[in-house]
Amino acid sequence: MTILTLEAITKQFDERPLLRGIDLGVAQGERVGLVGVNGSGKTTLLRIAARVEQPDTGRVSVARDMRVAYLPQNPVMDPERTALEQIFQGDSEAMQVLRAYEQASAALAASPADAALQQRVADLVGRMDAAGAWQIEQDARTILSKLGIADLSAPVGTLSGGQRRRVAMAQTLISPADLLILDEPTNHIDTETIAWLEGFLSRATFALLLVTHDRYFLERVVNRIVEVDMGKLYSYPGNYARFLEMKEARAVAQASEEARRQTILRKEIAWLRQGAQARTTKQQARIDRIADMQAVERDPQRGELEISVESRRLGKRVIEVKQISKAMGGRALIRDLSLSVGRRDRIGIVGPNGQGKTTLLNMIAGRLEPDAGAVEVGETVHMVYYDQESAGLDPSQRVIDYVKEGAELQRTGEGALITASQMLQRFLFPPNTHYSLIGKLSGGERRRLYLLRKLIEAPNVLLLDEPTNDLDIQTLSVLEDYLDEFAGALITVSHDRYFLDRTAERLLVFEQGAVNEYPGGYSAYEARRAAREAEAAQAKPTPKPAQAAQAPAAKSRRLSFKEQRELKELEERIPQLEAEQEQIQAALAAAPGHAELTRLSSELERSAHELEAAFERWAALAERAEG
């Protein structure tokens, strides 16, 4: 059954056609990933599909009784609402009951002796049963935990941008829907949360239509990829690896067909030049056929992004970080950290949000002073910092003027001098955009422009803070190739596991209040950590369900209705998770290749996290029940 249908959709911005009569359908249970270069119209297409933006022409239809939920890149929320009110929005009976139940439970937790509240919760338990809302409540609890949302009473207006996005994501995932439309869901969340989200969406039964630059996410979640290219859509069944194979085959076939057409056309033009006369119907038809061939318009082809800039000599002494410490807001982020950076070092930095990764980059870049210790930078170092905020990018400035501020002329890696306009064209900015205001560009185009400006400064040390946010896959692939040949040192903070595997040779990991170093890229670290956590989980004792059954009735009264139900569910769930871990470990030992090893490692990590969280929660509830 087709849930969503887009027919003959066109859309144009500032004389630039984005979508040219495209058609798209999403079937029930299908998971579709949209890809394309920045500015190609991916976000616009999602907005049209979600019916928050109107196409210039065409029709959008959703099957009867089908529910659609949409997560934009920059969600707009009422700043006066609490996180709880925002997350449990919805007019379905189940969501209304669940919202009332969560509010009453929170009030009862604050005033446990309030008889009226006790009766209110008891009444709502019955209504939850009748509405079948317990599964939604269970999913909501897992989602909120995995997204790190603890304080549901906080007004949305007091939250940071990253926290607001997590609240919006929780709202989208919790709301019962038949189709989820997600725009860059992995932006601004850490690697652990991305791994959980992958598993959650892969197991879900609803349909998906999403835009993401995360190639592992595309590989593991979607079963069809649709490319937006020069206003048209090209559909490929399968995941990201299959898409790459089929796209290459399409390009070869198109080139072959065009070569054949040109060969025929040359022969026919030669016949015309010999003085062919239109004396017969047959000859006139041949002349008409030649005219038709000459009039054929080839589909416009998008150029290939090219990064080629000169580099500077870098001496032996690069960067020495000596026992630095930093606290912010009364919380210690970094303690006594030392790090030596060599000429060709490739260092990735990962860890949960808010732990100090960007703070470390800011101290290395000299934007922030450590509380203790020192950062020493070599005399030949020319450091460039590609930060998350695109510092210095003025929306009111013209594109070409921004580039000229950096350099009127730029020497390429091959030694040729090129103009600012030529540099822009190499970065896929056509001439008609050069005198546009930066504010007219899409978010991804602004990030690509900012990258160009940074690279023309000819750095020999690159600091990249979440470089994959808002950049398209083509740009990321070219950037990765450039970094392969980059003669200087690279330090990057990223949540993009594919990018880290491609660019990092060692990792600094913020974990459990410390910064630890590991060799290799992200997949190697992930497999090592998953194995370690699985061993730790197996060493813990398994709770015996019979113990809870033998507990006297007085003990269970210490728990709320919600907590009693949760304790019972955990006692059933923990043995299931242990069995699941044993199955994954057996499969991991027999994994045939790197792709399968990576997938199973991610599954083992997810299962280990879930088991540990279940143990901790069970222990806390059991202790209270026995108290």
C-alpha positions as CSV (number, residue, x, y, z in Angstrom):
1,M,0.0,0.0,0.0
2,T,1.3,3.4,-0.9
3,I,1.2,5.9,2.0
4,L,2.6,9.0,0.3
5,T,2.4,10.1,-3.4
6,L,4.0,13.1,-5.0
7,E,3.0,13.8,-8.6
8,A,4.5,16.2,-11.1
9,I,6.0,18.4,-8.4
10,T,7.9,21.5,-9.5
11,K,9.6,24.1,-7.3
12,Q,11.7,27.1,-8.2
13,F,13.7,29.6,-6.0
14,D,15.1,32.9,-7.3
15,E,15.0,31.9,-11.0
16,R,16.7,28.6,-10.0
17,P,14.6,25.4,-10.7
18,L,15.0,23.0,-7.8
19,L,12.4,20.3,-8.7
20,R,11.3,19.7,-12.3
21,G,8.1,17.7,-12.5
22,I,9.2,14.9,-10.2
23,D,7.2,11.9,-9.0
24,L,7.7,9.9,-5.8
25,G,5.8,7.3,-3.9
26,V,6.6,5.8,-0.4
27,A,5.0,2.4,0.3
28,Q,4.0,1.1,3.7
29,G,7.0,-0.2,5.7
30,E,9.5,1.2,3.1
31,R,12.6,3.1,4.2
32,V,13.7,5.7,1.7
33,G,16.9,7.8,1.9
34,L,17.2,11.0,-0.1
35,V,20.7,12.0,-1.3
36,G,22.1,14.8,-3.4
37,V,24.5,17.7,-3.3
38,N,23.8,20.7,-1.1
39,G,21.2,23.0,-2.7
40,S,19.7,20.3,-4.9
41,G,16.3,20.5,-3.1
42,K,16.3,17.6,-0.6
43,T,15.0,19.6,2.3
44,T,12.5,21.4,0.1
45,L,11.3,18.0,-1.1
46,L,10.8,16.8,2.5
47,R,8.9,20.0,3.4
48,I,6.6,19.5,0.4
49,A,6.1,15.8,1.3
50,A,5.3,16.8,4.9
51,R,2.9,19.4,3.5
52,V,4.5,22.3,5.4
53,E,5.4,23.9,2.0
54,Q,3.5,24.1,-1.2
55,P,4.9,23.1,-4.6
56,D,4.6,25.6,-7.5
57,T,2.7,22.8,-9.4
58,G,1.9,19.2,-8.7
59,R,0.0,17.2,-6.1
60,V,0.8,15.6,-2.7
61,S,-1.5,13.0,-1.4
62,V,-1.5,10.8,1.7
63,A,-3.5,7.6,2.0
64,R,-6.7,7.7,4.1
65,D,-6.2,7.3,7.9
66,M,-2.4,7.3,7.5
67,R,-0.5,9.5,10.0
68,V,2.7,11.4,9.1
69,A,5.2,12.9,11.5
70,Y,8.0,15.3,10.4
71,L,11.3,16.3,12.1
72,P,12.8,19.4,10.4
73,Q,16.4,20.4,10.8
74,N,15.5,23.4,12.8
75,P,12.3,22.6,14.7
76,V,10.1,25.5,15.9
77,M,8.7,25.0,19.3
78,D,6.7,27.1,21.9
79,P,9.3,28.3,24.4
80,E,6.7,28.4,27.1
81,R,5.9,24.8,26.9
82,T,7.7,22.3,29.1
83,A,9.7,19.5,27.5
84,L,7.0,17.0,28.6
85,E,4.2,19.0,27.0
86,Q,6.2,19.3,23.8
87,I,7.1,15.6,23.7
88,F,3.7,14.2,24.4
89,Q,1.8,16.5,22.0
90,G,-0.8,14.8,19.9
91,D,-4.6,14.6,19.7
92,S,-5.0,10.8,19.6
93,E,-6.7,9.2,22.6
94,A,-3.6,7.3,23.5
95,M,-1.4,10.4,23.5
96,Q,-3.9,12.4,25.5
97,V,-4.1,9.7,28.2
98,L,-0.3,9.3,28.2
99,R,0.3,13.0,28.6
100,A,-2.1,13.2,31.5
101,Y,-0.6,10.0,33.1
102,E,3.0,11.4,32.8
103,Q,1.9,14.7,34.3
104,A,0.1,13.0,37.2
105,S,3.0,10.6,37.8
106,A,5.5,13.4,38.0
107,A,3.2,15.3,40.5
108,L,2.8,12.2,42.6
109,A,6.5,11.6,42.7
110,A,6.9,15.1,44.1
111,S,4.0,14.6,46.6
112,P,3.7,10.9,47.3
113,A,1.3,11.3,50.3
114,D,-1.3,13.2,48.2
115,A,-4.4,11.0,48.2
116,A,-6.1,12.9,45.4
117,L,-3.0,12.4,43.2
118,Q,-2.9,8.7,44.1
119,Q,-6.5,8.3,43.0
120,R,-5.8,10.3,39.8
121,V,-2.9,8.0,38.9
122,A,-5.0,4.9,39.7
123,D,-7.8,6.2,37.4
124,L,-5.3,7.0,34.6
125,V,-3.8,3.5,34.9
126,G,-7.2,2.1,33.9
127,R,-7.5,4.6,31.0
128,M,-4.0,3.6,29.9
129,D,-5.1,0.0,29.8
130,A,-8.2,0.8,27.8
131,A,-6.3,3.0,25.3
132,G,-3.6,0.5,24.8
133,A,-1.0,3.2,25.7
134,W,1.4,1.1,27.8
135,Q,3.6,0.1,24.8
136,I,3.8,3.8,23.8
137,E,4.7,4.6,27.4
138,Q,7.4,1.9,27.4
139,D,8.8,3.1,24.1
140,A,8.7,6.7,25.3
141,R,10.7,5.8,28.4
142,T,13.4,4.1,26.3
143,I,13.5,7.0,23.8
144,L,13.8,9.6,26.5
145,S,16.6,7.7,28.2
146,K,18.6,7.1,25.0
147,L,18.3,10.7,23.9
148,G,19.5,11.9,27.3
149,I,16.3,13.8,28.2
150,A,15.9,13.7,32.0
151,D,14.2,17.0,33.1
152,L,10.8,17.0,31.5
153,S,9.7,20.0,33.5
154,A,12.2,22.4,31.9
155,P,10.6,25.0,29.6
156,V,11.7,24.5,26.0
157,G,12.9,28.1,25.9
158,T,15.6,27.4,28.5
159,L,17.1,24.5,26.6
160,S,20.2,24.7,24.3
161,G,19.9,24.2,20.5
162,G,21.0,20.6,20.8
163,Q,18.6,19.8,23.7
164,R,15.7,21.3,21.8
165,R,16.5,19.1,18.8
166,R,16.5,16.1,21.0
167,V,13.1,17.1,22.4
168,A,11.8,17.5,18.9
169,M,13.2,14.1,17.9
170,A,11.7,12.4,21.0
171,Q,8.3,14.0,20.1
172,T,8.6,12.7,16.5
173,L,9.6,9.2,17.5
174,I,7.1,8.8,20.3
175,S,4.1,10.0,18.3
176,P,2.3,7.1,16.7
177,A,2.8,7.4,12.9
178,D,2.7,5.4,9.7
179,L,5.3,7.5,8.0
180,L,8.2,9.4,9.6
181,I,9.9,12.2,7.6
182,L,13.3,13.1,9.1
183,D,15.7,15.8,7.9
184,E,19.3,15.1,9.0
185,P,18.3,13.2,12.2
186,T,21.9,12.4,13.1
187,N,23.0,16.1,13.2
188,H,24.1,17.3,16.7
189,I,23.8,13.9,18.4
190,D,26.7,11.7,19.6
191,T,27.8,8.4,18.1
192,E,26.2,6.3,20.8
193,T,22.8,7.9,20.3
194,I,23.2,7.5,16.5
195,A,23.9,3.8,17.0
196,W,20.7,3.4,19.1
197,L,18.7,5.4,16.6
198,E,19.9,3.1,13.8
199,G,18.6,0.1,15.7
200,F,15.4,1.7,16.6
201,L,14.5,2.7,13.1
202,S,15.7,-0.6,11.6
203,R,13.3,-2.5,13.8
204,A,10.4,-0.1,13.4
205,T,7.4,-1.1,11.2
206,F,6.5,2.4,10.1
207,A,7.7,3.9,6.7
208,L,10.6,6.3,6.6
209,L,11.6,9.1,4.3
210,L,14.8,10.8,5.4
211,V,17.7,12.9,4.4
212,T,21.1,12.2,6.0
213,H,24.8,12.6,5.2
214,D,25.6,9.6,7.4
215,R,26.7,6.8,5.1
216,Y,26.7,4.0,7.7
217,F,23.1,5.2,8.6
218,L,22.1,4.8,5.0
219,E,23.8,1.5,4.7
220,R,22.0,0.0,7.8
221,V,18.6,1.7,7.8
222,V,17.2,2.3,4.3
223,N,16.1,-0.1,1.7
224,R,15.8,2.4,-1.2
225,I,17.8,5.4,-2.1
226,V,16.5,8.3,-4.2
227,E,19.0,10.8,-5.6
228,V,18.0,14.4,-6.3
229,D,20.1,15.6,-9.2
230,M,19.6,18.7,-11.3
231,G,15.8,18.8,-10.5
232,K,15.1,15.1,-11.2
233,L,14.8,12.0,-9.1
234,Y,16.7,8.7,-9.7
235,S,15.6,5.7,-7.6
236,Y,17.8,2.8,-6.6
237,P,16.6,-0.2,-4.7
238,G,18.9,-1.3,-1.8
239,N,21.2,0.4,0.7
240,Y,24.1,2.8,0.2
241,A,26.6,0.3,-1.2
242,R,24.1,-0.9,-3.8
243,F,23.3,2.7,-4.7
244,L,27.0,3.4,-5.4
245,E,27.1,0.4,-7.7
246,M,23.9,1.2,-9.6
247,K,24.8,4.9,-9.9
248,E,28.1,4.0,-11.5
249,A,26.3,1.7,-13.9
250,R,23.8,4.4,-14.8
251,A,26.6,6.9,-15.5
252,V,28.4,4.3,-17.8
253,A,25.1,3.6,-19.7
254,Q,24.3,7.3,-20.2
255,A,27.8,7.9,-21.5
256,S,27.6,5.0,-23.9
257,E,24.2,6.1,-25.1
258,E,25.4,9.6,-25.7
259,A,28.5,8.4,-27.6
260,R,26.2,6.2,-29.8
261,R,23.9,9.2,-30.5
262,Q,26.8,11.4,-31.4
263,T,28.3,8.8,-33.8
264,I,25.0,8.4,-35.6
265,L,24.5,12.2,-35.7
266,R,28.0,12.7,-37.3
267,K,27.2,10.2,-40.0
268,E,23.8,11.8,-40.7
269,I,25.3,15.3,-40.9
270,A,27.9,14.1,-43.3
271,W,25.1,12.7,-45.5
272,L,23.4,16.1,-45.4
273,R,26.5,17.9,-46.4
274,Q,26.8,15.7,-49.5
275,G,23.9,17.6,-50.9
276,A,20.9,15.4,-50.0
277,Q,17.7,16.7,-51.5
278,A,14.3,16.3,-50.0
279,R,12.8,14.9,-53.2
280,T,11.3,11.8,-51.7
281,T,9.2,11.2,-48.6
282,K,12.0,8.8,-47.4
283,Q,14.7,11.4,-47.8
284,Q,12.5,14.1,-46.1
285,A,11.9,11.7,-43.1
286,R,15.6,11.2,-42.8
287,I,16.3,14.9,-42.8
288,D,13.5,15.4,-40.1
289,R,15.1,12.6,-38.0
290,I,18.4,14.4,-38.1
291,A,16.8,17.7,-37.0
292,D,15.1,15.8,-34.1
293,M,18.5,14.3,-33.0
294,Q,20.1,17.7,-33.1
295,A,17.3,19.2,-31.0
296,V,17.6,16.6,-28.3
297,E,18.5,18.3,-25.0
298,R,20.8,16.2,-22.8
299,D,20.0,16.1,-19.1
300,P,22.2,18.8,-17.5
301,Q,25.2,17.2,-15.8
302,R,26.4,18.4,-12.4
303,G,30.1,19.0,-12.2
304,E,32.5,17.3,-9.8
305,L,33.7,19.2,-6.8
306,E,37.4,19.7,-6.8
307,I,39.6,20.5,-3.9
308,S,43.1,21.5,-4.9
309,V,45.0,24.2,-2.9
310,E,48.6,24.8,-2.2
311,S,50.1,23.7,1.1
312,R,52.8,25.1,3.4
313,R,55.9,23.6,4.8
314,L,55.5,22.2,8.3
315,G,58.4,21.7,10.7
316,K,59.0,18.9,13.1
317,R,57.5,20.7,16.1
318,V,53.8,20.9,15.6
319,I,51.5,21.0,18.7
320,E,52.3,19.9,22.3
321,V,49.4,19.8,24.8
322,K,50.9,19.7,28.3
323,Q,48.8,18.7,31.3
324,I,45.9,21.0,30.5
325,S,42.7,21.2,32.6
326,K,39.5,23.1,32.1
327,A,36.3,23.5,34.0
328,M,33.2,25.3,32.9
329,G,30.0,26.1,34.8
330,G,31.6,24.6,37.9
331,R,32.1,21.2,36.2
332,A,35.5,19.8,35.3
333,L,35.6,18.9,31.6
334,I,39.3,18.1,31.1
335,R,41.8,17.0,33.7
336,D,45.6,16.9,33.2
337,L,45.5,16.0,29.5
338,S,48.7,15.7,27.5
339,L,48.9,15.2,23.8
340,S,51.6,15.4,21.2
341,V,50.6,16.1,17.6
342,G,53.0,15.2,14.8
343,R,53.3,16.3,11.2
344,R,51.1,13.7,9.6
345,D,48.9,12.9,12.6
346,R,45.3,12.0,12.0
347,I,43.4,12.4,15.3
348,G,39.6,11.9,15.8
349,I,37.8,13.1,18.9
350,V,34.6,11.4,20.1
351,G,32.4,11.3,23.1
352,P,28.9,12.2,24.5
353,N,27.6,15.8,23.9
354,G,28.6,18.4,26.4
355,Q,31.8,16.6,27.6
356,G,34.4,19.1,26.3
357,K,35.3,18.0,22.8
358,T,34.8,21.5,21.3
359,T,36.4,23.0,24.4
360,L,39.5,21.0,23.7
361,L,39.6,22.2,20.1
362,N,39.1,25.8,21.2
363,M,42.1,25.6,23.6
364,I,44.3,24.1,20.8
365,A,43.2,26.9,18.5
366,G,44.0,29.5,21.1
367,R,40.4,30.7,21.4
368,L,40.2,29.6,25.0
369,E,42.8,29.5,27.7
370,P,43.2,26.3,29.9
371,D,42.8,26.7,33.6
372,A,46.1,24.8,34.1
373,G,48.8,23.5,31.8
374,A,49.8,24.9,28.4
375,V,49.3,24.4,24.6
376,E,52.6,25.0,22.6
377,V,52.4,25.5,18.9
378,G,55.4,25.2,16.5
379,E,56.7,28.3,14.6
380,T,55.9,26.9,11.1
381,V,52.3,26.0,12.0
382,H,49.6,27.7,10.0
383,M,46.4,26.5,11.7
384,V,42.9,26.7,10.2
385,Y,39.8,26.0,12.3
386,Y,36.6,24.9,10.6
387,D,34.2,25.5,13.4
388,Q,30.5,24.6,13.8
389,E,29.3,28.2,13.8
390,S,30.9,29.2,10.5
391,A,32.4,32.2,12.3
392,G,32.7,35.3,10.1
393,L,30.2,34.2,7.5
394,D,28.0,37.3,6.9
395,P,24.6,36.5,5.3
396,S,24.5,40.1,3.9
397,Q,27.8,39.7,2.0
398,R,28.0,38.5,-1.6
399,V,29.4,35.1,-2.2
400,I,32.3,36.2,-4.4
401,D,33.3,39.1,-2.1
402,Y,33.6,36.6,0.8
403,V,36.0,34.5,-1.2
404,K,38.0,37.5,-2.4
405,E,38.5,38.6,1.2
406,G,40.5,35.4,1.6
407,A,42.3,35.6,-1.8
408,E,41.8,37.3,-5.1
409,L,44.0,34.6,-6.7
410,Q,44.7,31.2,-5.4
411,R,47.5,28.8,-6.3
412,T,46.3,25.2,-6.8
413,G,48.1,22.1,-5.7
414,E,49.4,21.8,-9.3
415,G,50.9,25.3,-9.1
416,A,48.3,27.1,-11.4
417,L,46.9,30.5,-10.4
418,I,43.1,30.7,-10.5
419,T,40.6,33.5,-9.8
420,A,38.0,33.6,-7.0
421,S,35.3,32.9,-9.6
422,Q,37.2,29.8,-10.8
423,M,37.6,28.6,-7.2
424,L,33.9,29.0,-6.6
425,Q,33.1,26.9,-9.8
426,R,35.4,24.2,-8.6
427,F,33.3,24.1,-5.4
428,L,30.1,23.7,-7.4
429,F,28.9,27.3,-7.2
430,P,27.8,28.1,-10.8
431,P,28.5,31.7,-12.1
432,N,24.9,32.8,-11.5
433,T,25.3,32.3,-7.8
434,H,28.6,34.3,-7.4
435,Y,26.9,37.6,-6.8
436,S,24.1,36.2,-4.7
437,L,23.9,37.1,-1.0
438,I,25.3,34.4,1.3
439,G,21.9,34.4,3.1
440,K,20.2,33.2,0.0
441,L,22.2,29.9,0.0
442,S,21.0,26.7,1.6
443,G,22.5,25.7,4.9
444,G,24.7,23.1,3.2
445,E,25.8,25.5,0.5
446,R,26.9,28.0,3.3
447,R,29.0,25.3,4.9
448,R,30.6,24.4,1.6
449,L,31.4,28.0,1.0
450,Y,32.9,28.3,4.5
451,L,35.0,25.2,3.8
452,L,36.4,26.8,0.6
453,R,37.3,30.0,2.5
454,K,39.2,28.0,5.1
455,L,41.1,25.8,2.7
456,I,42.3,28.7,0.5
457,E,44.2,29.9,3.5
458,A,46.6,27.0,2.7
459,P,46.7,25.4,6.2
460,N,49.3,22.9,7.4
461,V,47.3,22.0,10.5
462,L,43.5,21.5,10.2
463,L,41.1,21.6,13.1
464,L,37.6,20.4,12.1
465,D,34.6,20.6,14.5
466,E,31.8,18.4,13.3
467,P,32.7,18.9,9.6
468,T,30.0,16.6,8.3
469,N,27.1,18.6,9.7
470,D,25.1,19.9,6.7
471,L,27.7,18.9,4.1
472,D,26.4,16.5,1.3
473,I,27.9,13.1,0.7
474,Q,29.7,14.1,-2.5
475,T,31.5,17.0,-0.7
476,L,32.4,14.7,2.1
477,S,33.9,12.1,-0.2
478,V,36.0,14.7,-2.0
479,L,37.1,16.2,1.4
480,E,38.1,12.7,2.6
481,D,40.2,12.2,-0.6
482,Y,41.8,15.6,-0.1
483,L,42.6,14.7,3.6
484,D,44.2,11.5,2.4
485,E,46.8,13.6,0.5
486,F,47.0,16.5,3.0
487,A,50.6,16.9,4.0
488,G,49.8,18.4,7.4
489,A,48.2,17.4,10.7
490,L,44.5,16.8,11.2
491,I,42.4,16.9,14.4
492,T,38.7,16.4,14.0
493,V,35.7,16.2,16.3
494,S,33.0,14.2,14.6
495,H,29.9,12.1,15.3
496,D,30.2,10.7,11.8
497,R,31.5,7.1,12.1
498,Y,32.2,6.7,8.4
499,F,34.2,9.9,8.3
500,L,36.2,8.9,11.3
501,D,37.0,5.5,9.8
502,R,38.2,7.3,6.6
503,T,40.3,10.0,8.2
504,A,41.4,9.0,11.8
505,E,44.3,6.9,12.7
506,R,43.9,7.3,16.5
507,L,41.0,8.4,18.6
508,L,40.7,10.5,21.8
509,V,37.6,9.3,23.5
510,F,35.8,11.3,26.2
511,E,34.4,8.6,28.5
512,Q,33.6,8.3,32.2
513,G,35.2,11.6,33.1
514,A,38.5,10.9,31.4
515,V,40.0,11.3,27.9
516,N,41.5,8.0,26.7
517,E,43.5,7.3,23.5
518,Y,42.8,4.3,21.2
519,P,44.6,3.3,18.0
520,G,42.6,3.0,14.7
521,G,39.3,4.5,13.5
522,Y,35.8,4.4,15.0
523,S,34.8,0.8,14.0
524,A,37.9,-0.7,15.6
525,Y,37.1,1.3,18.8
526,E,33.5,0.3,18.7
527,A,34.2,-3.4,18.4
528,R,36.7,-3.2,21.2
529,R,34.3,-1.4,23.5
530,A,31.3,-3.7,22.7
531,A,33.4,-6.8,23.5
532,R,34.5,-5.2,26.8
533,E,31.0,-4.2,27.8
534,A,29.6,-7.7,26.9
535,E,32.2,-9.3,29.2
536,A,31.2,-6.9,32.0
537,A,27.5,-7.6,31.6
538,Q,28.0,-11.4,31.7
539,A,29.8,-11.1,35.0
540,K,26.7,-9.6,36.7
541,P,24.3,-11.9,38.4
542,T,20.9,-12.6,36.8
543,P,17.9,-11.5,38.8
544,K,15.5,-14.4,39.6
545,P,11.9,-13.6,38.8
546,A,10.7,-15.9,41.6
547,Q,12.2,-13.5,44.2
548,A,9.8,-10.8,43.2
549,A,6.9,-13.2,43.3
550,Q,7.7,-14.2,46.9
551,A,8.0,-10.6,48.1
552,P,5.3,-9.7,50.6
553,A,2.6,-7.3,49.4
554,A,3.7,-4.5,51.7
555,K,7.0,-4.3,49.8
556,S,5.4,-3.6,46.4
557,R,3.3,-0.8,47.9
558,R,6.6,1.2,48.1
559,L,6.6,1.4,44.3
560,S,4.1,3.4,42.2
561,F,1.8,1.6,39.8
562,K,4.1,2.6,36.9
563,E,7.2,1.3,38.7
564,Q,5.6,-2.1,39.7
565,R,4.7,-2.7,36.1
566,E,8.2,-1.7,35.0
567,L,9.9,-4.0,37.5
568,K,7.8,-7.0,36.2
569,E,8.7,-6.1,32.6
570,L,12.5,-5.9,33.5
571,E,12.5,-9.3,35.1
572,E,11.2,-10.7,31.8
573,R,13.4,-8.6,29.6
574,I,16.8,-9.2,31.2
575,P,17.0,-13.0,30.3
576,Q,15.9,-12.1,26.8
577,L,18.7,-9.6,26.4
578,E,21.3,-12.1,27.8
579,A,20.2,-14.7,25.2
580,E,20.3,-12.0,22.5
581,Q,23.9,-11.1,23.4
582,E,25.0,-14.8,23.2
583,Q,23.6,-15.0,19.7
584,I,25.3,-11.9,18.6
585,Q,28.6,-13.0,20.0
586,A,28.4,-16.3,18.2
587,A,27.6,-14.5,15.0
588,L,30.5,-12.1,15.6
589,A,33.0,-14.9,15.9
590,A,31.9,-16.2,12.5
591,A,31.5,-12.8,10.7
592,P,32.6,-13.2,7.1
593,G,33.8,-9.7,6.4
594,H,34.3,-6.1,7.6
595,A,30.8,-4.9,6.8
596,E,29.2,-7.7,8.7
597,L,31.7,-7.3,11.6
598,T,30.8,-3.6,11.8
599,R,27.1,-4.3,11.8
600,L,27.3,-7.0,14.5
601,S,29.6,-4.9,16.6
602,S,27.0,-2.1,16.5
603,E,24.3,-4.6,17.5
604,L,26.4,-6.0,20.4
605,E,27.1,-2.5,21.6
606,R,23.4,-1.6,21.5
607,S,22.5,-4.9,23.3
608,A,25.2,-4.4,26.0
609,H,24.0,-0.8,26.7
610,E,20.4,-2.0,26.9
611,L,21.3,-4.9,29.2
612,E,23.3,-2.7,31.5
613,A,20.6,0.0,31.7
614,A,18.0,-2.8,32.4
615,F,20.2,-4.2,35.2
616,E,20.7,-0.8,36.8
617,R,17.0,0.1,36.7
618,W,16.0,-3.4,38.0
619,A,18.5,-3.1,40.9
620,A,17.2,0.3,41.9
621,L,13.5,-0.8,41.8
622,A,14.2,-4.1,43.5
623,E,16.1,-2.3,46.3
624,R,13.2,0.1,46.9
625,A,10.7,-2.8,46.8
626,E,12.6,-4.6,49.5
627,G,13.2,-1.5,51.6
